[in-house]
Amino acid sequence: MKHLTEYRNPELVQEYLDKIHRITTKDWTLMEVCGGQTHSLVKNGILDLLPKHITMVHGPGCPVCVTSVSVIDEAVYLAEQNNVILCSFGDMLRVPGSHKNLLEVKASGADIRILYSPLEAVEIAKANPTKEVVFFAVGFETTAPANALSVVQAHKMGVLNYSILASHVLVPPAMEAILSDEDNKIDGFLAAGHVCTIMGMEEYYPVAEKYKTPIVITGFEPVDLLQGILMCVEQLEKGQYQVENQYARYVQRQGNEMAMNTIKEVFAVSDRVWRGIGSIPQSGYEVNEAYKHYNARLKFKLNLPAAEENKECISGEIMKGLKKPKQCPNFGSKCKPEHPLGAPMVSSEGACAAYYHYASVDSLSA
């Protein structure tokens, strides 16, 4: 399968590992932004193969993990309304809210439907004109075009009983928040290739320059990740801080213009609260004024009290690269996938879930 098997090639993996070992002379801490990259690093045992000088820490690049407790509470509230059909991707159902999760609400009889595309939700709304259909629109820039397109489609079809509960988050502001934290330990970033496929590379140049930190846009397979690590370490060893593109087979500097235009048509940039991290200015998307009828927060006049984070969950420290999942006192005991204290243990891209399912004893003790 082109663009897959060749990026799992054992000979190439060994070649990049040898180069990384050969050039690394100092201690470096690198953060992979995306949860998909985290899972690939842990699942493929790459953490155990890197030089001891290199520490990989796991960033906030899992949109499920960073969805705030308050937003989960909003989704729960909507799902419990008699006239609402709540549609969502499946990995949101077990994310803890302040009192319950969506799976518990569904078990109590709420009409919650797991979909693979927001466009399915528009069809459900069209087929159920006496119901309000809300799509729980979670994701980074990667899912924003499809969610925006569902709003455009509903508008064109005259489907007025459709709306979205937007919880979109943006990567560059989160990277800046991490780099500006007084406890920051990050020397270089592996940026999320799929986000840059949509948004391009332009937003990363000022970040690299301002914080003197190399950023390598990287894919998700073992060869991708090792080449990205090599490129990042090469810069660090030379005292450089450039934006480089390892994922050139998909990412272009200007991004996907059509997708970005669809985002701009429907969404406006807004502040967003990130679970475990707090409010990050201008780090999210909210439905804009032109399409306000499709904004579930306005349609249902949502004004729920702000919810507190679970104090037993250290997800914020993990997603800022300050701690590893194993350093949580509740990891694997009080916090497991079937009974998570926080989203990183239940999300399919969460760092805690990756360590729980895949990490070796050596990785767990790192």
Secondary structure, DSSP 8 states (H G I E B T S, - for coil): -TTTGGGG-HHHHHHHHHHHHHH--S-EEEEEEEHHHHHHHHHTTHHHHS-TTEEEEEEEE-HHHHB-HHHHHHHHHHHTSTTEEEEE-GGGTTS--SS--HHHHHHTT--EEE-S-HHHHHHHHHH-TTSEEEEEEEESTTTHHHHHHHHHHHHHHT-TTEEEEEEEE-HHHHHHHHHHSTT----EEEEEHHHHHHH-STTHHHHHHHHT--EEEE-SSHHHHHHHHHHHHHHHHHT---EEES-TTT--TT--HHHHHHHHHHEEEEEEEETTTEEEEEEEEEE-GGGGGGBHHHHTT---------TT--HHHHHTTS--GGGSTTBTTTBBTTB-SSGGGTSTT-HHHHHHHH--HHHHT-
